[in-house]
């Protein structure tokens, strides 16, 4: 459960950092770093089936995007 909370927190912080990017670079970079670290930490705690599922979805999204270009 903690892993999913960390992944959700990472997603929220990265979105907030993206919105703050237009105001100030320093705060956006700090939030991106926090989101990256908590995302890696949360990803390492989830079960392997969820890790594999997320990996397959990420690769599928990359392939779909590359075909559209």
N, C-alpha and C positions, 0 to 999 in steps of 0.2 A: 504494500500500500504506500509506503514511504517513497518508493521509486516512482510511482505514478504521480504523486504530489510534486516531487522534484522535477519531473518532466513537464508537468503543467506549469510549474513556477518558471522553468526555463523558457517555455514558449511565451508566457506572459511578459517576462522581463525583456525578451528579444523584441517583441512587438512594441513595448513601451520605448525601448531604445531606438527603434526605427522611427517612431513618432517624434522623439526628441532630437533626432539627427539634424533636423532643420534648424533647431534653436542653438544647440551647442555641441561641438564634437566631443568634448571631454566626458560629459555625462552619458552620451550615447555609447562611447567606447567602454566606459565603466559598466554600463548595463549589458552590452554585448559580451563582455568578459564574464560577468556574473552569470548570464544565461548560458554561456558555453560551458562553464565549469559545473553548474548545477545540472545541465543536460547530460554531460558525460557521466557525472556521478549517478544520476537517476538511471541512465541507460545501463550502467554497469550493475545496478541492483535488480533490474527486472529479470524475470525468468528467460531462459534461452529461447523459448518458443516465441515470446513477444519480440525479442531481439531479431530473430530470423524473419518474422513477419514484417517488422519495420524496415529491415534491410531489403527485403523483396519489394515492398511498396516504394521505397526510395529509388531502387534501380528501375522499376517499372515507370515511375514518373519521369526519370531522366531519359528513358528510351522514348516515351511519348513526346516529350519536349523536343528531343533531337529530330524526330521524324517530322514535326510541324515546321521546322526551319528549312 
